[in-house]
Amino acid sequence: MNEKQFAAIDIGSNAVRLLIKCVSDDANEHELKKQLMVRVPIRLGQDSFVAGRISDAKFKKLLKLMKAFKHLMKVYEVTEFRACATSAMRDAENSSHIVKEISQKTGIKINIITGQEEAAIIYESHFADSLNKKLNYIYVDVGGGSTEITLIVEGEMIQSKSYDIGTVRLLNKRVEESEYEKLRNDLSEIKSKYVISDIIGSGGNIIKLSTLANPKKSENLTLQKLENISGILNKFTVPELMEKFNLRADRADVITHAASIYIEVAKGIGVESFIVPRIGLSDGIVHLLYENWKQQTLEKSIEN
């Protein structure tokens, strides 16, 4: 039995991730299984959102990391991969130079995707397929540089929008009030047209917040519990959060900012409950690679 390896590189504003999943080429076993997940907190947004460009020091770290990821993909015999960069690289004036240099020195071509593309790819994780098709949901992904919101009505994706509201932006006081106004107006419009059952929250921060809030087994994270844990976390300094809650430094200084965004969205849409799957942009990238491979495999079998 042979296995096909797929890899996704997610170059985010707070961290850079490599996800590798595999699938058996047995027609009866087409199920993606996680092989490796590596997360490195380079925090490109610290440069991009404050100075408008990625510093030479951060670029060198990113280049070294891409070389390391390339070696890891070789070890795992990855043949299909895609690298996507999001908000920090979108905003950096020297992003095209960085993309060119990394491509020349590693062979990894980085796609700088728009906020809407980011939201659409996250949706491609297909978690929504497991939800009640008679209900409506909004899918919310809070990153370091932006927040993506996707409206799902009776199993169909209706719209995806991106807002320059992210945890690293908030940490550096780089979020414009006009972005919040745009978000609030859009949420109000959705609320006037649809009854939203739950928010599907993705990303490392909401996963950690849900763990800390400790909802009962098989229960969703409620808005009240999210507000409660947010209030508790806000009482501590970053070093105290690291010690008392076993948080990494790059998580401890942004987790309350993430909570504030999720709370803002929940109140704006009038929803009291969060579904928190362990998925993100990299899962969507892998799923798209897999679907493309599956289609090509099918076409070849038909030709033969």
N, C-alpha and C positions, 0 to 999 in steps of 0.2 A: 504493500500500500504506500503510494507516494503522497507527499504533502506539498502544498503550494504555500509559499510564505509571502505575506503582504506587510508593508511597513508604511507608517505615517509619521511625518515630522511636523510638529506644530510649534512654530516660532512665535510665541506669545509675548505680551508686554511684561509679564512677571517671570515667566519661566519658559524653557524650551523642552519639548517632550519628544521621545521616540517610542512609538507603539508598534509592536510586531505581533501579528496574528497569523494563524495558519488554518488551512482547510485541507481535508483529505480529498484526493481526486476521485474517490469512490462516489458514485452518483447518489448513493443512499446516505452519505455522511457529510453533506455540505453544511457544516456548522463551523463558524469561525471560533477558534480557541486562542486565548491570549498566551503568547510565548514570552514576551518581555515588555516591560514598561519602565522607561528611564526618564526622570524629571530633573532638570538642572536649572536652578534659579539665577539666570543671568540678569534679569530685570532690565531689558532694553528700554522699557518705557521711562525709566528714571532719566535716561539721556534724552530720548525723543520728545517727551512731553514738556521737559524743562528747557532744553537747549535747542530743540528742533532738529537734532542730528544725533546719530550714533557715534560715540567717541571711539578713538582708535583702540583704546584698551578693551572696550566691550566688543568691538569688531574682531579683535584678535582672539578673544575668548570664544566668540561664536564660530570663528573659522576652525579653531582647535576642536570644538565640540562637533562640528559637521564632519571633520576628519574621523573623529572617534565613532560617530554614528555610522559612517560609511564602512568602517572596519567591522562594527557589530552586525551590520546588514550582510556583510560577506560571510561572517561566521554562521549566521542563521540562514544563509543561502536565499536571501530575499531577491526576488526577480521583479517584483512590482512594488514601486513606492512612489510617494508624492510628498513634497515638502511645501507647506503653506505658511506664510507669514501674515500676521494680522495688524492690529492697530498701531503698535509702535513703529513698525516698518512702513506702514501707510503714511505716517506723519513725518518720518525722517527724511530730510532733504538729500541725504547721501545714500538712500536705500538702493537705488539703481546701481551705484558703484559697488556696494556690498554684495548684491546679488550676482553681479558680473564676476567679481573676484572669487566668490565661493564656488561658482559654477566652473571657473577655469581651474581652480586648485583642488577641487574635490569631485567634480562631475555631478554634483547635486544642484539641480535647477530649482530655485525657489520661486514659487508663485506668490506674489503679494496680492491677496484677495480683498475684495471690498467687504464692507460690513454685511451687506445683503447676501453675498456669496458665503460668508462665514455662517450666517444663520441657516442658509439652505443646506450647507454641508452638515452642520450639527443635526439638522432634522433627518438627514440621511442615515443616522444611526438606527432608524426605524424602530426606536423604542415605542413610538406612538402607535405602532401596529398592534401592540398588546393591550391598548386601552379600549374602553367602552366606546364603540362607534356612534352611539346615540348622544354622547355628551361632547361638550366643547372644552378646549384647554388652551392655555398659552404656555409656550415653551420659552423659558428665560435662561440665558447663559450670561453670567456676569464674569467678565475677564478683567485683566489689568488695565486695558485701555478702552474697552467698549462693552456695551450690554446689547445683546441680540434678543429680540422678541419675535416669536413666530406664533401666529394664530392658527389653531387647528379646530375646524368645525366639522363635527360628525365624521371624523376620520380623514378629512381632507385639509391640506395646508392651504390657507387662504391668502396669507401675506407674511412677509418677514421684513423687519425693520431693525436698523442698527443705530445706536446712540453713543456719542462720545462721552459716556459716563462709565468709568471703570475704577477699580480699587487703587491702582497706582496713580491715576490722574487725581483722584480724591486725596490721596496721601500727599501729593505735591500741590494741592489746591489749583488744579488745572482743568476744572470742569466749569463750563460756562452755564450760567443760570438759564440761558436760552435753550440749552439741551434738555434741562429738566422740564422746562415749559413744553417743549415739543413732546417729550415722553408723557407728561401728564395729559396733554390734549389728546394724544393718540389713545391712551388708556381709557380716557373718558368716552371717546368715540366708540371703542370696542365695547365698553360696558353698556352703552346705550343701545347697541344692536344685538348683543349676545349675552347669554347667561353662561359664565365660565365656571366649570366644575372645580378644577384644580390648576395650580401652577406646576409645571414640570421644571424643576430647577436642576441645572447641570453645572459642573465645575467643581474644583477642589474645595472652594470655600463653603459652598452650601452642603457638601458632603460632610465636612468637618463640623459645621454648625449643627447639622442634624444629629451627628454622633454625640456632640456635647449636650444637645437638648434632650437626648435620650428618650425619644418617643417609645411607647409600648410596642412590643413586637407585633408586626403586621399592621401597625397604625401609621398614618402619614404624619409628617411634621406639621403642626398647626402654627398659624400666625402668632397665637398667644405664646406658644413655647419658644418660637423664634425671637419674639420681642423680649421674653424673659431672659434667654441666654445672652442676647445682645446687651441687655442692661447689666448683666453680671460681668461680661467681658469688658465693658466700658469702664468698669471701676478699677481696672488694673493697668499698670504700665506694660510696655512691650516685654521687658525682661521678666516681669512677674507672670505674664501670659505664657511665656516660654517655659517657665519653671512649673507653674501650677497646673497648666493644661497640656504640657508636653507638646508645644507648638514649635515648628521651625521659625527662625527669625523672619523669613520672607512670607510666612503665613500670619504670624502674630501681629505684624504692623498693618495688615490690610483686612483682617477678618471682620472687624467691626464695620469697616466701610462697605464690605460686601453685604453684611447683614442689613445695613441701612438701605441699600439699593433694592434688595429683595422685599423688604418691608414696604418701601415706597411703591413698588409695583403691586404688591398684594392689596394695599389699601386703595390704590388708584383704580384697580379693577374690581374691587369688592370681593376678594377671595380669601378664605380662611384656612386653606390647606395646601401643602406642598407635597408633590411626589418627587422623591430624590433618587433617581437611578445613577449608577456610577458610570456615566458616559460623558463624552465631550467631543470637541472638534476632531481629534485624532481617530475616534471611533467612526465618525462619519466619513472621514477620508478613506479609511480601510474598507468600509462597506461599499463605497463607490468603486474602489479598485476591484473588489471582489465581484461586484455586479457586472463590471465591464469584462472581467476575465470569464465569468460564467457565460455571458452572451457570446463572446468569441469562441469559447469551447463548444457551445451549442451549434453555432454556425459551421464550425469545422466538421462536427459530427454529421450534420445534414449534408454537407458537400461530399463527405466520404460515403 
